[in-house]
């Protein structure tokens, strides 16, 4: 249990503006990155980020210190981004997922030799933008956020085999696009 995290959360709950600003300054970059990774449109990602931070502040009284404050806020923001996508999907609005990170993609050729290709953030985003939503979402949750297929299935309301299939198909499509 991290006493520093508990103290910061408690001060925020008590309305301490300095503590609230510290929490925001400490985690805003990480949490906005989560929103941008899931939501391509910057304005919509900003809206999801703002909604997520409101949820964080409104629920800080529930923080018990069982996980780090970083992990706790990360979880809330990830769930908020997924909820945002669900809402948009229900409104029949096409949302593309992105990633704001440099990524090394490993490609296996027919000789079973691996060659690494370093992609810029822009190249990785462009490739990910071309994936269907369900593939991109599952790949992002599995490969970037470290969710298990069981967790992805529960979060998205799909079967575990669908999650595995979506990740495999996303990887196949990315390999084709890289070639």
Residue pairs with C-beta under 8 A, 6 or more apart in sequence:
1 65
1 66
2 65
2 68
2 69
3 65
5 63
5 65
5 68
5 69
6 63
6 65
8 19
8 22
8 23
8 69
9 23
9 60
9 63
9 65
9 69
11 18
11 19
12 19
12 20
12 23
12 57
12 60
13 60
13 61
20 57
23 56
23 69
24 53
27 69
27 70
27 73
28 49
28 53
30 70
30 73
30 74
31 49
31 52
31 53
31 73
31 74
31 77
32 45
32 46
32 49
33 100
33 101
34 74
34 77
34 78
34 81
35 45
35 46
35 48
35 49
35 52
35 77
35 80
35 81
36 42
36 45
36 98
36 99
36 100
37 81
37 97
37 98
37 99
37 100
37 101
37 140
37 144
38 45
38 48
38 78
38 81
38 82
38 84
38 85
38 97
38 98
38 137
38 140
39 45
39 48
39 81
39 84
39 85
39 95
39 97
39 98
40 95
40 96
40 97
40 98
40 129
41 95
41 96
44 84
44 88
44 95
47 84
48 80
48 81
48 84
49 77
51 80
51 84
52 76
52 77
52 80
52 81
53 77
55 76
55 80
56 73
56 76
56 77
59 76
63 69
63 72
67 75
78 145
79 155
82 137
82 155
82 156
84 95
85 95
85 97
85 133
85 137
88 95
89 95
89 133
94 133
95 133
96 128
96 129
96 133
96 136
97 128
97 129
97 131
97 133
97 136
97 137
97 140
98 125
98 128
98 129
99 121
99 124
99 125
99 128
99 140
99 144
100 121
100 125
101 121
101 124
101 144
102 118
102 119
102 120
102 121
102 124
103 119
103 121
103 124
104 116
104 117
104 118
104 119
105 116
105 117
105 119
105 124
105 174
105 178
106 114
106 115
106 116
106 117
107 114
107 115
107 116
107 117
107 175
107 178
107 179
108 114
108 175
109 115
117 178
119 127
127 174
127 177
127 178
128 136
128 139
128 140
128 174
130 173
130 177
131 139
131 170
131 173
131 174
134 158
134 166
135 166
135 167
135 169
135 170
135 173
136 170
137 156
137 166
138 152
138 156
138 163
138 166
138 167
138 170
139 166
139 167
139 170
139 171
141 147
141 151
141 152
141 155
141 156
142 148
142 149
142 152
142 163
142 167
143 167
147 155
149 160
149 163
149 164
149 167
150 160
152 158
152 160
152 163
153 159
153 160
153 162
153 163
156 163
158 166
